[in-house]
Amino acid sequence: HNLHVMKTHATTAALAIVPWFILGIEAFSVPRPNIRSPTQLASTTTPASADALQSTNNDVESSKRTLGSQELLMLPRQYRPKLDKGEDAFPSMSHVSVTLLSATPSIEALSQAIEMAMDTHPLLRCHVEGDGEPDERIDLFQMVRKGEPNPCTFVAPNEKTFTSKDVLRVVDVDGTDTDALAKSWQDNFSTDIDDGSWYKNASKGPLWRLTLHRLNNDDGQCALVFASNHAISDQGSVNMLVDQMIADVASIEESGKISNKATSQEIPMAMEDSVLGIENRWSDVQTEGISPSTLKYVADKAAEGFRNPVILPDSEKAGDSTLSAITTIMGQSAGGEIEAERKTVLQFRTLSKETTAAL
């Protein structure tokens, strides 16, 4: 089939975080087949995020890496004194993205593509070990930590621990028109952006899933809803991941096999490593170790917090509708310390290429 693709996404944050501190995490990399070194990039990307896509050779045999601070915020590491008091755990951050296709792939082809992706990208088959508890808490409020003997660690077994059956769900939409399809995937999207209960057991995994929404007619449109714990994903990486899977599906349906197999990757490095240097932390950074490109990257990320949010117009003719949009979102953020209280305000819009280019 000729698959025409449109993507949209959203994330929900579990904690109140200063905007400029939310740095992107490149969790996946789509490889070129000729890459051999485990420390080399396996995809092309923009200069600002290229470092974040590199993978480290920390422990190749066991494919492990300690979570970085941004990943811990998204996982998140649970605050033990809070749990000891019987209070609710901090909810994780959810990442949801939908891809609309003009044709529906077969379950067999999609399953093969998913398993190829899991073989390629360790974070798609990982779980988290370690509780992240310190040796001691050294302040009155038990927030300042000293030592971390059992840090939260991504562990991705080299042998296959999950299959497509562990992550693929299929929803047969009751209807044959695109309105029924849209309602189905939008309901799924709205639920997954607030509900992280299905991946709460991070020590077991997997930390993601893919839901296919399909119409009754075989050649109709479909929607692929990707949902994950945000610790393993970011939107740019998911875009590349879905592109890889769709290309593999097309190849399988055309020739019965994947014609351009991806090269298996190692776990990508943490944000601190990509900005500060391998295994460095803020206290380790010296002036001579900072390059102009690193300063530019950090400055660009900091500047994002001072930019106005993008408000989508209500329609092609309605203009900005800023007041209406602000009225909708004020006081209704997706954060909060209790998952049951989450209610993300979502608006789904279809915009022209000209409008999105203007944004």
C-alpha positions in Angstrom: 0.0 0.0 0.0 1.0 3.6 -0.4 0.9 4.8 3.2 0.3 8.5 3.8 1.2 9.5 7.3 0.1 12.3 9.7 1.4 12.4 13.3 0.3 14.2 16.4 1.5 13.8 20.0 1.3 15.0 23.6 2.9 14.4 26.9 1.7 14.8 30.4 3.9 15.8 33.3 3.6 14.4 36.7 5.6 17.1 38.5 5.8 20.9 38.4 9.1 21.6 36.7 10.7 24.9 35.7 10.1 25.0 31.9 13.6 25.7 30.8 14.8 22.6 32.8 12.8 20.2 30.7 15.5 19.1 28.2 14.8 16.7 25.4 15.9 13.1 25.7 16.7 11.3 22.5 15.7 7.8 23.4 15.8 5.9 20.1 18.1 6.1 17.1 17.3 4.6 13.6 20.4 3.1 12.3 22.2 2.9 9.0 23.2 -0.7 8.2 26.9 0.0 7.8 27.5 1.2 11.4 29.8 -1.1 13.4 31.0 0.8 16.4 28.6 0.6 19.4 29.5 4.2 20.3 28.7 5.7 16.9 25.6 7.3 15.8 23.2 5.2 13.8 21.0 8.0 12.5 21.2 11.5 11.2 19.7 14.3 13.2 19.9 18.1 13.7 23.2 19.4 15.2 21.5 20.5 18.4 20.4 17.0 19.3 23.1 14.8 17.7 25.0 14.3 20.9 21.9 13.1 22.7 21.5 10.2 20.2 24.9 8.6 20.8 25.0 5.4 22.8 27.6 4.5 25.4 29.4 1.2 25.8 28.8 1.1 29.5 28.1 -2.6 29.8 27.5 -4.0 26.3 27.1 -7.6 27.5 24.2 -6.8 29.8 23.0 -3.6 28.1 22.6 -1.6 31.3 22.7 2.1 32.0 21.9 4.2 35.1 19.0 6.6 34.5 19.8 10.2 34.2 18.1 13.0 36.1 15.6 13.8 33.4 14.7 10.2 33.0 14.2 9.9 36.8 11.8 12.8 36.7 9.8 11.0 34.0 10.0 7.4 35.4 9.9 8.8 38.2 12.0 7.6 41.0 9.6 7.2 43.9 10.1 9.3 47.0 10.5 6.6 49.7 9.4 8.6 52.8 6.2 9.4 50.9 5.5 5.7 50.3 6.4 4.8 53.8 3.6 7.0 55.0 1.2 5.2 52.9 0.7 8.1 50.5 0.2 7.8 46.8 3.3 7.3 44.6 4.3 10.1 42.3 2.7 9.3 38.9 4.9 8.7 35.9 5.0 10.9 32.8 3.1 9.6 29.9 4.1 10.1 26.2 1.5 9.4 23.6 1.7 9.9 19.8 -0.7 8.9 17.0 0.1 8.1 13.4 -2.7 8.1 10.9 -2.2 5.8 7.8 -4.2 5.8 4.6 -4.2 2.0 4.5 -4.3 -0.7 7.1 -1.3 -3.1 7.4 -1.8 -6.7 8.2 -1.3 -7.9 11.8 1.4 -10.3 10.6 3.4 -7.6 8.9 3.0 -5.1 11.8 4.0 -7.8 14.4 7.2 -8.5 12.5 8.0 -4.8 12.2 7.4 -4.4 16.0 9.7 -7.3 16.8 12.4 -6.0 14.5 12.2 -2.6 16.3 12.4 -4.3 19.7 15.5 -6.2 18.5 17.0 -2.9 17.3 16.3 -0.6 20.2 17.1 -1.8 23.7 14.8 0.6 25.5 11.8 -1.1 23.8 12.7 -4.3 25.6 14.0 -2.9 28.9 12.8 -2.8 32.5 14.2 -0.8 35.4 16.2 -2.3 38.3 17.1 -0.5 41.5 15.2 1.6 43.9 17.4 4.7 43.8 17.4 5.1 47.5 20.3 7.0 49.1 22.6 5.8 51.9 21.0 8.5 54.0 18.9 11.7 53.9 20.7 14.5 55.4 18.2 17.3 55.9 15.1 18.0 58.0 12.7 17.4 55.1 14.5 14.2 54.0 14.9 15.6 50.4 18.7 16.0 50.2 20.3 12.7 49.4 23.8 11.3 50.1 25.0 8.2 48.2 23.1 5.9 45.9 24.0 2.3 46.3 21.2 0.9 44.2 20.5 3.4 41.5 17.6 3.0 39.0 19.0 1.3 36.0 17.8 0.5 32.5 18.3 -3.2 31.9 17.7 -4.6 28.4 18.4 -8.3 28.1 20.1 -9.3 24.9 17.9 -12.3 24.6 14.3 -11.8 23.5 12.1 -11.2 26.6 9.1 -9.6 25.0 7.3 -10.2 21.7 4.8 -8.2 19.7 2.1 -9.8 21.7 3.3 -8.0 24.8 2.9 -4.6 23.2 0.4 -4.7 20.3 -3.3 -4.2 20.9 -5.9 -4.2 18.1 -9.1 -2.3 18.3 -11.7 -3.1 15.6 -13.7 0.1 15.2 -17.4 -0.2 15.1 -18.0 1.6 11.8 -16.5 2.2 8.4 -16.1 6.0 8.3 -13.2 8.2 9.4 -15.3 9.8 12.1 -15.7 6.5 13.9 -12.0 5.9 13.5 -11.2 9.4 14.9 -13.4 8.9 18.0 -11.7 5.5 18.7 -8.1 6.7 18.6 -8.9 10.0 20.3 -10.5 8.2 23.2 -7.4 5.9 23.4 -5.2 9.0 23.3 -7.0 10.8 26.0 -7.0 7.7 28.3 -3.3 6.9 27.8 -2.1 10.5 28.4 -3.4 10.4 31.9 -3.3 6.7 32.8 0.1 5.2 33.4 -1.1 2.3 35.5 -0.4 -0.2 32.8 3.4 0.5 32.9 3.6 1.3 36.6 5.5 -1.9 37.3 8.7 -0.6 35.7 10.7 -3.5 37.2 8.9 -5.8 34.8 8.4 -3.9 31.6 7.8 -3.4 28.7 7.4 0.4 29.2 5.5 1.0 25.9 2.7 -0.3 23.7 1.2 0.2 20.3 -2.5 0.2 19.6 -3.9 -0.4 16.1 -7.3 1.1 15.4 -8.8 -0.3 12.2 -12.1 0.0 10.3 -14.1 -2.9 9.1 -13.1 -2.3 5.5 -9.8 -3.9 4.7 -8.4 -1.1 2.6 -9.5 1.8 4.9 -7.5 4.1 7.0 -6.1 3.1 10.4 -4.4 4.8 13.4 -1.4 3.7 15.4 -1.3 5.0 18.9 2.1 4.8 20.6 2.1 5.2 24.4 5.0 4.9 26.8 6.6 5.8 30.0 8.2 9.1 29.0 11.6 8.0 30.4 12.2 5.9 27.3 10.9 8.2 24.6 10.7 11.6 23.1 8.8 12.8 20.1 11.6 13.1 17.6 12.7 9.5 18.4 9.2 8.1 18.2 8.8 9.8 14.8 11.9 7.9 13.6 10.8 4.7 15.3 7.4 4.8 13.6 9.0 5.6 10.2 11.2 2.6 10.6 8.3 0.3 11.5 6.1 1.6 8.6 9.0 1.1 6.1 9.4 -2.4 7.4 5.7 -3.1 7.1 5.7 -1.8 3.5 8.7 -4.0 2.7 7.1 -7.1 4.3 3.8 -6.6 2.4 5.6 -6.1 -0.9 8.2 -8.8 -0.8 7.5 -10.9 2.3 10.6 -9.8 4.1 12.4 -6.7 5.5 14.7 -5.6 2.7 16.8 -3.1 4.7 17.2 -4.4 8.2 18.3 -2.0 10.9 21.5 -2.4 12.9 21.1 -3.3 16.5 21.8 -0.4 18.9 23.1 0.0 22.4 21.2 1.9 25.1 21.6 5.7 24.2 23.5 7.9 26.6 21.8 10.0 29.2 21.2 13.7 28.8 24.0 14.5 31.3 26.4 12.5 29.3 25.5 14.1 26.0 25.8 17.7 27.4 28.4 17.3 30.2 30.6 14.4 28.9 30.5 10.7 29.6 29.8 9.9 33.3 30.3 13.6 34.3 28.0 15.5 36.5 27.7 19.3 37.0 30.4 19.2 39.7 32.8 17.6 37.2 32.6 20.1 34.5 35.5 22.5 34.0 35.6 25.5 31.7 38.0 24.0 29.3 35.7 21.0 28.8 32.8 23.1 27.5 32.7 23.6 23.7 30.8 26.5 22.0 28.3 24.0 20.6 27.5 22.8 24.1 26.9 26.3 25.3 24.7 27.0 22.3 22.7 23.8 23.0 22.1 24.7 26.6 21.3 28.3 25.8 18.8 27.3 23.1 17.1 24.9 25.5 17.0 27.6 28.2 15.4 30.0 25.8 12.6 27.7 25.1 11.2 28.4 28.5 10.7 32.1 27.7 8.8 31.6 24.4 5.1 31.8 24.3 3.2 28.6 23.9 1.8 27.7 20.5 -2.0 28.2 20.5 -3.6 26.4 17.6 -6.5 28.2 15.9 -10.0 26.8 16.3 -10.3 26.5 12.6 -8.6 27.6 9.4 -10.8 30.8 9.4 -10.9 31.6 13.1 -7.5 33.2 13.4 -5.5 32.9 16.6 -8.4 32.5 19.1 -5.9 33.1 21.8 -8.4 34.2 24.4 -10.5 31.1 23.9 -7.5 28.8 24.0 -6.2 30.3 27.2 -9.6 30.1 28.8 -9.7 26.4 28.0 -6.3 25.5 29.4 -6.0 27.9 32.5 -6.1 26.0 35.7 -6.4 22.6 34.0 -2.9 21.3 33.8 -2.1 17.6 33.6 0.3 17.6 36.5 -0.4 16.8 40.2 0.9 14.3 42.6 -2.0 11.9 42.4 -2.7 10.0 39.2 -6.4 9.8 39.8 -6.7 13.6 39.7 -5.2 13.9 36.3 -7.3 15.3 33.5 -5.5 16.6 30.5 -7.3 19.1 28.4 -6.9 17.9 24.8 -8.0 19.5 21.5 -7.6 17.7 18.2 -7.3 19.9 15.2 -6.7 19.2 11.5 -4.6 21.9 10.0 -3.4 22.6 6.5 0.3 22.4 5.6 0.3 26.2 5.2 -0.9 26.6 8.8 1.5 24.2 10.3 4.3 25.8 8.3 3.4 29.2 9.8 3.6 27.8 13.3 
